[in-house]
């Protein structure tokens, strides 16, 4: 019975360390459940410091992306 208590105390102190496969599934879940991440990963490209996109243009592009993917627009979720 003592090992149960010691194991529980260790769990409370250190938690559980995820396995590599758990990390893979967690990353996949986060990617698939975050439309902004999906949009950025698919469409945003790094440019020099002179590259500029107006905020409204970016928001319109995100809304269009979400619509095409059948996702709720983040701007709709915030209102």
N, C-alpha and C positions, 0 to 999 in steps of 0.2 A: 504494500500500500504506500510505502514511503516514496517509491519511484514515481508514483502518480503525482504526488505533491511536488516533488523535485522537478519533474518534467513540466508541470503546469507553471511553476515559478520561473523556470528557464524560458518557457514560451512567453510569459508576461514580460520578461526582461529583454529578450532578443527577437521575439516574433518568429516568423517562419521565413526562411530564405527561399525565394522562388527558384525553381529549376529553370534551365535554359529553355525547355519547351514551354513552360508556363510564361516566360518572358516573351517568347515568340507569339503565343496566342494573345497575350495581353496587348502587345504592340499592334497586332492585326485588329483586335477589337477596337482599340483607340482610333486607329486609322479609319476603320469602317464606320465608326459612330461619330466622327467629327467632320462635318461637311466643309468647314473652313480649311482644315488640314488637307483634305482631299483636293480642294480647289487650289490651294497654294502649291501642293506637290505636283499637280497636273499642269498648271498654267503660269505660275509665276517664275520668271527668270531673273537671275541676278544681272545687274547692269552696272554701269559706272555711276558716279555720283550725280551725273547730269540727267539720268533717267528719272522721269517723274510721271506719275499717273494721278490725276485728280481723284479725290476721295469718292465723289459721286460716281465716277466711271468705274471704280473698283467695286463699289456696292452694287451697281447695276450688273456688273459681270458676275458677282457672287450670286445674286438673285437669279440670273439667267442660268448659271451652272446648276444651282439647286433645283430649279424648275425642270431642266433637262434630265436631271438624275432622279427626279421624283422625290426630292428631299424637301423638308421644311426649310424655308429660308431663315437664316439666323436673325435677320432683321425683323421677320414676322414673330419669331419666338420672343424677342425682346420687347415687343410692343404690347 
